Amino acid sequence: MTDLYELLKGNPYPGRGILLGRSRDGGRVVMAYFIMGRSENSRNRVFEETEDGIRTKAFDESKMTDPSLIIYHPVRLMEGGMTVVTNGDQTDTIRDHLLQGHCYRHALNTRTFEPDGPNWTPRISGVVKPDGSYNLSILKSLEGDPACCCRYFYEYASPVAGVGHFISTYQGPGEPLPSFEGEPRRVWLGDESARELAGKLWQALDADNKVSLYVRTVDLASGKADAVIVNKYGEE
């Protein structure tokens, strides 16, 4: 088990990250997604709530130089209680395939890592089901070789109270940026509210590189959801 806050404090650039799990009391699904940035273009973003989740948008439209790969819908809330969270436009790919009766693996078999060599940024994705079980995945190059896409899928059918799983795009800083390695990190979760968890995660992220954070919890008994957005630029 890993202390997620210490893990993040010790890593100035994990890139984008997804956390899925179950609260310590076992009653709530926990989900978090954050983005970081090194360039002015990447840092010039905020999360904005939509009718079915959130989207990224430019904080200052006049400074946006290239919207590809950084403007997308990270979270889509689907009818029936399914939630999709990813670090790119594969959110919509997964949603569309689920609506057609396929599974998230079927959807991601149509996608690869991002076309941003030499980093070849991995595509990380999560799907949370109505019963609180969840899946995580990562699509990445084979040790930086763009000729080979490796697809890894992790399925958590019986989540454990107080346990979450965290995955990010990068191991840390570097040139080129090294892709995340190994299985999603198993981390401790408490009974914090969405706002309390957001505060702790935001504080743990590198002050220079953090951009935006989204945290959502769902009560399994009532279906009541609580969500918080924190943006470096603009109001919460």
FENUR-V38716 format. One record per backbone hydrogen bond with DSSP energy under -1.0 kcal/mol. NH is the residue of the N-H (numbers start at 1). CO is the residue of the C=O. Records with the same first field share a line. If there is no record, write none. Layout:
NH=CO ; CO
//
This chain:
2=186
7=3
8=4
9=5
10=6
11=8
17=34
18=167
19=32
20=165
21=30
22=163
23=28
24=190
26=23
29=218
30=21
31=216
32=19
33=214
34=17
35=212
37=209
43=39
44=40
45=43
46=57
48=55
50=53
53=50
54=75
55=48
56=72
57=46
59=44
63=60
64=61
70=67
71=67
76=84
77=52
78=82
81=78
83=128
84=76
85=126
86=74
87=124
91=88
93=89
94=90
95=91
96=92
97=93
98=94
99=95
100=96
101=98
102=97
107=103
108=104
109=105
110=107
111=108
114=121
116=114
119=116
123=139
125=137
126=85
127=135
128=83
129=133
132=129
134=156
135=127
136=154
137=125
138=152
139=123
140=150
142=145 ; 148
143=141
145=142
148=145
150=140
152=138
154=136
156=134
162=22
163=160
164=187
165=20
166=185
167=18
169=16
170=14
171=178
180=169
185=166
187=164
188=2
189=162
197=193
198=194
199=195
200=196
201=197
202=198
203=199
204=200
205=201
210=206
211=35
212=35
213=230
214=33
215=228
216=31
217=226
218=29
219=224
220=27
223=219
226=217
228=215
230=213
232=211
//
